[in-house]
Amino acid sequence: MGGERLFVAPMVGLPIVGPDGERIGKVRDLVASLRVDTQPPRVLGLVCELATRRRIFIPMLRVAAIDPSAVTLTTGSVSLRGFVQRPNETLVVGQLIDARVQLAESGEQVVVVDAAIEQTRTRDWIVGRLAVRARRHGLARRGQVQVVHWSAVSGLTLTDRQGTAGLLAVFETMRPADVAAALSELPQKRQFEIIDALDDERLADVFEELSETDQRQLIAHLDPQRAADVLEAMSPDDAADLLGELPDAEREHLLGRMAPTESAPLRRLLSYSSDTAGGLMTPEPIILRPDATVAEALAHVRNPDIPPALASMVFVCRPPTETPTGRYLGCVHTQRLLREAPFDLVAGIVDTDLARLSPDATLAEITRYFATYNLVAGPVVDAEEHLLGAVTVDDVLDHLLPDDWRDQLPEDDDATGELDIREITAALEDPTR
């Protein structure tokens, strides 16, 4: 099937059969996932009509072959749950064909008369080509059909076909990093509409994944008080990085609007150079007193709001346990916690030998530290043995990559960078795939 191009219209009505030839139903449509950019959408699966006229969804992961006479599946076992279209999806036959679009180069108005799907090097199916015909005016003869690449037409992206409410519904199902990538592709007016509609917590998560350029542009759009609220909801290290990119007067204005308990950690982070452990660290790792139990430690680790890298270890300190803490005693790795009895005290299993990072440690020193000790997080301790925070490997990667790495598009045009919940579910249900 690699490299093969198939037009969709002739597929409608084809029987869908299992590997043994048993008939399951017939093809009624194909489901594709719309994108906010002009890259071809990925085909998610087929809409299959059963003999009872019930329509179900079959993921493309289950398709073994598409022939002129039938579509053959890898398994005869399919979910009988009724098909429900999602906001970011389009029906290729029912919604793309007959759609009025515009050729991007000439501006000519055309109508989609068919769509062709093809496989990429990653074995995903995409809607790579469209067959289009010029729109008829009055009694004029039909124009000639031409086949063009998906990106050669405008009017079919998620942005074109969904209003702000529709985009918000789509973004609700996406990870913050994916929302940030999609947001950067939108026109500025639509970007502003989206961030105005997101709540502070969600917007903070998205801001953490935006490029510095997009962060500065969007923070300037927000009302100063809302900008301060979003900064308070962000991870302190990410908020400090953003504030560090702003002019001094604007930075002080925003810090002044924040609660003192929220602005104080940011001021401490801003006092360090951005490429040192002090500038990279988060002041909110998991910190426990020595009389805490293993069960208490694991309860903190299980908190879904704690990033995976920070959840890899807990730090044990004398009171106070807010950074900068009392005397730093050591750390306990999460793997060790899992091997101990829940009622044991963390004081009895503290790793006191692990080297600490000083707040002035350079990026090169931090990188060697992680490589030497095979860690994803490390303690930052001052000369008076106070824990100041923790550096995580994701913060290091952010500073090792080029400044504009979030703005760079993948070099492989075939790689969409998307995961769809329908295909994930199908893969979990069928472990042979």
Order of alpha helices (4+ residues) and beta strands (2+ residues): beta-beta-beta-beta-beta-beta-beta-beta-beta-beta-beta-beta-beta-alpha-alpha-alpha-alpha-alpha-alpha-alpha-alpha-alpha-alpha-alpha-beta-alpha-beta-beta-alpha-alpha-beta-beta-alpha-alpha
